[in-house]
Amino acid sequence: MENKLNRRAFVSVASMAGAGFTLGFPNISIASGIDTLKPAILGGPQAHSGMFPAWPVVSEIEEKAMSDVLQSKKWCRLGSNKVDNFETEYKKLTGAKHCLATSSGTSALYTLLGALDIGPGDEVIIPVYTFIATYNVVVLNYALPIFVDTDIESFQIDANKIEVAITKQTKVIMPVHIGGSPANLDKILEISRKTNIPVIEDACQAHLAEWRGKKVGNYGLAGAFSFQASKNLNSGEGGAIITNDEKLAQTCYSFHNQGQGGRVTGFNPGTGTRGTNMRLSEFQGNLLLAQMTRVVEQTNRRTENASYLTKLLNGIKGITTAKLYEGTTRSAYHLYMFRYDKNHFAGLSRTKFMDALTKEGVPCSNGYGMMNKNEYVTGLAKNKHYLRIYGEKTMNQWLERNQCPQNDLLTGEQSIWFFQNMLLGPRSDMDQIAEAILKIQKYAAEIG
Ligand SMILES: Cc1ncc(COP(=O)(O)O)c(C=O)c1O
């Protein structure tokens, strides 16, 4: 699970005067004499002020969006049009034929599994390296979540390990585009075609990310997005489903609207046999329309800064940035993910490295952990409903099936994240992040 940020202990902006040093590749030379300066953790000046761009961005357009809905006195989507308008715009943005707004990313995934009538006895394949919501939506349907290990180089689901996880009970493959970078969709779709098992893309972190020039969420049967506060498109809470399958779109609409098909309140028979309330409010719909006026520009800014930062960090021994698969034409960079190797930092532990980085004014997190070993997850094997549905033997086998050694290695010692808002500032922020790491590397033995 995401760690709380430990940040913004700004003391003073470091003035890095003097001779620069080079990062081991041509044409990028980091300004100025930091080799003579100590890391902040040893009493030197911070490499960065700690003041990365605030998130979310708010202006008069959001104020107007809120007050328009307030004054209209139409706060529910039924019988009104703001959420409808948002769905139209999000369709245009993603190139999908259908879009359904939902109350959260979790409810987008839950609605999809509900519309596909996933239930007890079914298995759903998910990556182990993800936010807990990916797991929860499977368990809410009393289906069995089957973890697939992580490709340590990309932080994504290891698509080469999906096929062995498939059984007769497998009903859905649910890859996640973690950090906003696409999972290996070519390989995943090949397996889906071969086995006839549908793919639901958990694109909750991947707004505007692209695989081979097309927005993610369009590749599987459907994709789910989150607009929760930390996300690259934000309405506090919120979500959306995109799909190119009309029948599924209708069933999802009914499911998220208490099984009713109509656009106004009242009894309007829908599609499917299950339902609940997962509707987005008009406030959130209109807020999203306002936030969307900046989303393309912000995404471009993140892409530019992230590729520059990648060039800088790839020049530092012991730092390995997350690989993007060959089909990736755009990462959303919801998270900037990289691996840390203490052997190139005089044995300095990841915890101490992150502590030193934070003191430099550069917030970071070690990211997700070993979900498969988390007590909340292993406890499922003792859940009375699961024992009744699957029996003790199957639940014990389930625990055994959930081994993910690569993920253990990644999360136990190596993974580190920066956050999307850190990529929204000037390029000099990227220089200062790299400077911070180089300072720590130079003084690693002393820090340790
Ligand atoms: C990969 C992933 N899936 C699902 C979700 C759930 O989205 P929400 O928080 O909007 O319910 C999130 C949110 O963090 C996520 O990161």
The ligand as a Gaussian input file, in Angstrom:
#p B3LYP/6-31G(d) Opt

LIG

0 1
 C       -4.421000       0.325000      -9.744000
 C       -5.632000       0.865000      -9.063000
 N       -6.790000       0.203000      -9.163000
 C       -7.907000       0.651000      -8.571000
 C       -7.911000       1.818000      -7.836000
 C       -9.158000       2.252000      -7.159000
 O       -9.574000       3.535000      -7.486000
 P      -10.385000       4.419000      -6.442000
 O       -9.463000       4.836000      -5.355000
 O      -10.889000       5.548000      -7.270000
 O      -11.498000       3.586000      -5.938000
 C       -6.731000       2.550000      -7.716000
 C       -6.684000       3.803000      -6.929000
 O       -5.689000       4.154000      -6.338000
 C       -5.557000       2.074000      -8.336000
 O       -4.393000       2.710000      -8.212000

